[in-house]
Amino acid sequence: MEHLDLTPWRCPEPLIRLKLWLREAKSGQTVTIQLADAGSRQDIPAYLQRLGHVVRLRQAPDNTIFLQLVVGAKQPS
């Protein structure tokens, strides 16, 4: 499983980096995405859900969130 640490950047940079990562990702690939920026913590889960991805979210005590994404795993219609 890969780990994509996007905590050093503020919105919109984390979303841009995630989109670039998704372009190269293979179906079935699993990634944990770590976010700290308040805008990104709200925008990125919503963006992935709009694309139809199943996203598991876990919030750390320091308000960092971790998203687990399996590329190509879609929500049932």
MDTraj code that builds the backbone (N, CA, C; nanometers):
import mdtraj as md
import numpy as np

residues = "MET GLU HIS LEU ASP LEU THR PRO TRP ARG CYS PRO GLU PRO LEU ILE ARG LEU LYS LEU TRP LEU ARG GLU ALA LYS SER GLY GLN THR VAL THR ILE GLN LEU ALA ASP ALA GLY SER ARG GLN ASP ILE PRO ALA TYR LEU GLN ARG LEU GLY HIS VAL VAL ARG LEU ARG GLN ALA PRO ASP ASN THR ILE PHE LEU GLN LEU VAL VAL GLY ALA LYS GLN PRO SER".split()
xyz = np.array([
    [0.0846, -0.1173, 0.0000],
    [0.0000, 0.0000, 0.0000],
    [0.0895, 0.1240, 0.0000],
    [0.0529, 0.2187, -0.0828],
    [0.1279, 0.3435, -0.0897],
    [0.0747, 0.4436, 0.0116],
    [0.1590, 0.5406, 0.0429],
    [0.1204, 0.6494, 0.1328],
    [0.1491, 0.7801, 0.0614],
    [0.0481, 0.8631, 0.0498],
    [0.0615, 0.9921, -0.0162],
    [0.0445, 1.0997, 0.0909],
    [0.1576, 1.1550, 0.1375],
    [0.1550, 1.2562, 0.2433],
    [0.1412, 1.3937, 0.1795],
    [0.0225, 1.4519, 0.1927],
    [-0.0043, 1.5832, 0.1353],
    [-0.0128, 1.6905, 0.2436],
    [0.0379, 1.6604, 0.3634],
    [0.0295, 1.7545, 0.4749],
    [0.1150, 1.8801, 0.4579],
    [0.2252, 1.8767, 0.3823],
    [0.3057, 1.9995, 0.3725],
    [0.2394, 2.1112, 0.2913],
    [0.1366, 2.0811, 0.2150],
    [0.0807, 2.1796, 0.1225],
    [-0.0574, 2.2259, 0.1641],
    [-0.0895, 2.3468, 0.1164],
    [-0.2217, 2.4062, 0.1385],
    [-0.3001, 2.3988, 0.0090],
    [-0.4319, 2.4019, 0.0222],
    [-0.5234, 2.3969, -0.0904],
    [-0.4895, 2.5087, -0.1901],
    [-0.4813, 2.4800, -0.3175],
    [-0.5284, 2.3640, -0.3924],
    [-0.4186, 2.2618, -0.4243],
    [-0.2962, 2.2823, -0.3748],
    [-0.1838, 2.1947, -0.4088],
    [-0.2101, 2.0466, -0.3782],
    [-0.2677, 2.0092, -0.2624],
    [-0.2933, 1.8672, -0.2388],
    [-0.3850, 1.8046, -0.3448],
    [-0.4871, 1.8766, -0.3876],
    [-0.5778, 1.8234, -0.4899],
    [-0.5054, 1.8058, -0.6233],
    [-0.4221, 1.9005, -0.6592],
    [-0.3442, 1.8903, -0.7835],
    [-0.2536, 1.7685, -0.7786],
    [-0.1839, 1.7502, -0.6670],
    [-0.0930, 1.6354, -0.6536],
    [-0.1698, 1.5030, -0.6554],
    [-0.2883, 1.5013, -0.5939],
    [-0.3702, 1.3801, -0.5968],
    [-0.4149, 1.3485, -0.7388],
    [-0.4592, 1.4496, -0.8130],
    [-0.5014, 1.4273, -0.9517],
    [-0.3862, 1.3726, -1.0350],
    [-0.2655, 1.4228, -1.0159],
    [-0.1491, 1.3718, -1.0887],
    [-0.1206, 1.2270, -1.0501],
    [-0.1341, 1.1958, -0.9211],
    [-0.1118, 1.0585, -0.8758],
    [-0.2152, 0.9659, -0.9385],
    [-0.3427, 1.0082, -0.9409],
    [-0.4497, 0.9248, -0.9959],
    [-0.4282, 0.8950, -1.1445],
    [-0.3691, 0.9870, -1.2184],
    [-0.3416, 0.9638, -1.3611],
    [-0.2498, 0.8448, -1.3834],
    [-0.1574, 0.8228, -1.2908],
    [-0.0592, 0.7153, -1.3033],
    [-0.1020, 0.5873, -1.2323],
    [-0.2059, 0.5953, -1.1512],
    [-0.2472, 0.4819, -1.0682],
    [-0.3093, 0.3713, -1.1526],
    [-0.2917, 0.2507, -1.1066],
    [-0.3488, 0.1319, -1.1706],
    [-0.4708, 0.0860, -1.0914],
    [-0.5652, 0.0262, -1.1609],
    [-0.6839, -0.0268, -1.0953],
    [-0.6427, -0.1292, -0.9898],
    [-0.7020, -0.1186, -0.8728],
    [-0.6709, -0.2090, -0.7627],
    [-0.5618, -0.1571, -0.6706],
    [-0.4917, -0.0542, -0.7129],
    [-0.3854, 0.0043, -0.6316],
    [-0.4486, 0.0704, -0.5092],
    [-0.3855, 0.0521, -0.3935],
    [-0.4363, 0.1086, -0.2690],
    [-0.3427, 0.2179, -0.2211],
    [-0.4014, 0.3260, -0.1740],
    [-0.3221, 0.4381, -0.1234],
    [-0.3876, 0.4940, 0.0022],
    [-0.3038, 0.5349, 0.0961],
    [-0.3491, 0.6116, 0.2110],
    [-0.3065, 0.7552, 0.1865],
    [-0.4025, 0.8458, 0.1924],
    [-0.3777, 0.9870, 0.1666],
    [-0.3865, 1.0601, 0.2996],
    [-0.2825, 1.1346, 0.3333],
    [-0.2791, 1.2082, 0.4587],
    [-0.2926, 1.3572, 0.4291],
    [-0.3887, 1.4232, 0.4961],
    [-0.4193, 1.5643, 0.4720],
    [-0.4228, 1.6421, 0.6025],
    [-0.3738, 1.7659, 0.6001],
    [-0.3775, 1.8510, 0.7184],
    [-0.4522, 1.9815, 0.6924],
    [-0.4433, 2.0344, 0.5725],
    [-0.5057, 2.1618, 0.5383],
    [-0.6578, 2.1511, 0.5490],
    [-0.7203, 2.2495, 0.6138],
    [-0.8655, 2.2444, 0.6381],
    [-0.9453, 2.2357, 0.5082],
    [-0.9089, 2.3129, 0.4078],
    [-0.9805, 2.3083, 0.2803],
    [-0.9664, 2.1736, 0.2128],
    [-0.8478, 2.1179, 0.2162],
    [-0.8235, 1.9874, 0.1545],
    [-0.8958, 1.8760, 0.2284],
    [-0.9027, 1.8866, 0.3617],
    [-0.9730, 1.7840, 0.4402],
    [-1.1202, 1.7777, 0.4022],
    [-1.1744, 1.8887, 0.3572],
    [-1.3146, 1.8924, 0.3152],
    [-1.3281, 1.8598, 0.1668],
    [-1.2445, 1.9196, 0.0830],
    [-1.2597, 1.9102, -0.0623],
    [-1.2212, 1.7746, -0.1205],
    [-1.1124, 1.7152, -0.0739],
    [-1.0623, 1.5930, -0.1371],
    [-1.1553, 1.4734, -0.1146],
    [-1.2056, 1.4476, 0.0067],
    [-1.3012, 1.3372, 0.0192],
    [-1.4244, 1.3575, -0.0682],
    [-1.4744, 1.4818, -0.0745],
    [-1.5914, 1.5109, -0.1581],
    [-1.5589, 1.4880, -0.3060],
    [-1.4411, 1.5285, -0.3490],
    [-1.3990, 1.5094, -0.4885],
    [-1.3937, 1.3598, -0.5221],
    [-1.3322, 1.2804, -0.4367],
    [-1.3207, 1.1366, -0.4624],
    [-1.4581, 1.0699, -0.4637],
    [-1.5477, 1.1130, -0.3764],
    [-1.6822, 1.0560, -0.3747],
    [-1.7601, 1.0955, -0.4995],
    [-1.7408, 1.2191, -0.5486],
    [-1.8064, 1.2605, -0.6737],
    [-1.7595, 1.1749, -0.7906],
    [-1.6331, 1.1313, -0.7860],
    [-1.5820, 1.0423, -0.8901],
    [-1.6364, 0.9006, -0.8741],
    [-1.7017, 0.8731, -0.7601],
    [-1.7613, 0.7427, -0.7363],
    [-1.6744, 0.6479, -0.6574],
    [-1.5603, 0.6954, -0.6077],
    [-1.4699, 0.6092, -0.5315],
    [-1.5234, 0.5851, -0.3905],
    [-1.4945, 0.4672, -0.3391],
    [-1.5216, 0.4358, -0.1998],
    [-1.4010, 0.4854, -0.1203],
    [-1.4267, 0.5690, -0.0207],
    [-1.3193, 0.6287, 0.0582],
    [-1.3464, 0.6011, 0.2053],
    [-1.2459, 0.5498, 0.2732],
    [-1.2554, 0.5325, 0.4187],
    [-1.1782, 0.6471, 0.4825],
    [-1.2384, 0.7082, 0.5822],
    [-1.1813, 0.8259, 0.6456],
    [-1.1528, 0.7977, 0.7920],
    [-1.0367, 0.8421, 0.8363],
    [-1.0005, 0.8334, 0.9785],
    [-0.9382, 0.9658, 1.0178],
    [-0.9853, 1.0242, 1.1267],
    [-0.9310, 1.1514, 1.1733],
    [-0.8399, 1.1277, 1.2926],
    [-0.7216, 1.1881, 1.2873],
    [-0.6263, 1.1788, 1.3975],
    [-0.6548, 1.2897, 1.4987],
    [-0.6062, 1.2753, 1.6213],
    [-0.6292, 1.3773, 1.7244],
    [-0.5780, 1.5171, 1.6859],
    [-0.4792, 1.5247, 1.5978],
    [-0.4236, 1.6549, 1.5587],
    [-0.4982, 1.7171, 1.4398],
    [-0.6170, 1.6642, 1.4082],
    [-0.7017, 1.7098, 1.2966],
    [-0.6469, 1.6722, 1.1597],
    [-0.5415, 1.5942, 1.1554],
    [-0.4976, 1.5351, 1.0298],
    [-0.5962, 1.4246, 0.9963],
    [-0.6295, 1.4104, 0.8672],
    [-0.7144, 1.2984, 0.8299],
    [-0.6379, 1.2043, 0.7386],
    [-0.6788, 1.0800, 0.7424],
    [-0.6226, 0.9756, 0.6576],
    [-0.7380, 0.9191, 0.5753],
    [-0.7207, 0.9162, 0.4449],
    [-0.8189, 0.8572, 0.3548],
    [-0.7587, 0.7312, 0.2968],
    [-0.8339, 0.6244, 0.2951],
    [-0.7881, 0.5023, 0.2283],
    [-0.8699, 0.4860, 0.1015],
    [-0.8010, 0.4730, -0.0084],
    [-0.8635, 0.4653, -0.1409],
    [-0.8087, 0.3446, -0.2150],
    [-0.8985, 0.2672, -0.2742],
    [-0.8600, 0.1602, -0.3657],
    [-0.8994, 0.2091, -0.5042],
    [-0.8021, 0.2275, -0.5908],
    [-0.8270, 0.2803, -0.7244],
    [-0.9168, 0.1831, -0.8004],
    [-1.0223, 0.2371, -0.8577],
    [-1.1145, 0.1561, -0.9365],
    [-1.2278, 0.0948, -0.8572],
    [-1.2189, 0.1004, -0.7232],
    [-1.3296, 0.0495, -0.6409],
    [-1.4344, 0.1585, -0.6357],
    [-1.5492, 0.1288, -0.6896],
    [-1.6570, 0.2283, -0.7009],
    [-1.7697, 0.1952, -0.6051],
    [-1.8431, 0.3004, -0.5653],
    [-1.9608, 0.2808, -0.4822],
    [-2.0676, 0.2125, -0.5658],
    [-2.1450, 0.1230, -0.5044],
    [-2.2547, 0.0596, -0.5781],
    [-2.3569, 0.1638, -0.6219],
    [-2.4131, 0.1447, -0.7407],
    [-2.5130, 0.2412, -0.7933],
    [-2.6475, 0.2220, -0.7289],
])
top = md.Topology()
chain = top.add_chain()
for i, resn in enumerate(residues, 1):
    res = top.add_residue(resn, chain, resSeq=i)
    for name in ("N", "CA", "C"):
        top.add_atom(name, md.element.get_by_symbol(name[0]), res)
traj = md.Trajectory(xyz[None], top)
